[in-house]
C-alpha cells in the first residue's frame, strides 16, 4: 500500500494425494485493489476500491503406462496481484491432456514410445474466444539416449472479433 494505492491478496491452497497415482491441487484467491485517480484514469482501471477472485485447480493421474491431466484456471477481470507474476487476467481456461506409453523389453529397438495430446480453450469472462488449441505428440526414446519428438498442433486465436487459424 502507499499514497492512495493498495493491493491485498488473500488465498488458500492445497495439495491432496488420494492415491499414489493421483494428485489434486487447488488455489483460491481474492484481491482488493485501489489505485490513485490519476493511475485509474490514465490506464483505464476501475475507480475506487474493487475486488475480484482467481481459481487454479488440477487433477492428475499418472502411472508407468500413461496418464491424464485436467486443469481449470479462472482469473476474474479485476483480479490483481501486483507483487506476483500473473501476466493475464479476465480469462477462463480448461485444459485436458492424456498420454499412453509403452516400454521396451531391453531387446527392442526402442526404450519407450509415448503417444498423447491435449486440448485447451481460453475465453474471457464474457465468453469471447481467446484461443482454442489441439496438440498431439509422439515421443520415441531408444538405446544410447537417442530421442525423437514429433508434436503437431492446431489452434484458433481470437483478436478483436476475428479468428485466426494456425498450425504448427
Buried (B, 14 or more C-beta within 10 A) or exposed (E): EEEEEEBBBEBEEEEEEEEEEBBEBBBBBBBBBBBEEEEBEEEEBBEEEBBBBBBBBBBBBBEEEBBBBBBBBBBBEBBBBEEEEBEEBBBBBBBEBBBEBEBBEEEEEBBBBBBBBBEBBBBBBEEEBBBBBBBEBBBBBBEEEEEEEEEEBEBBBBEEEEEEEEEE
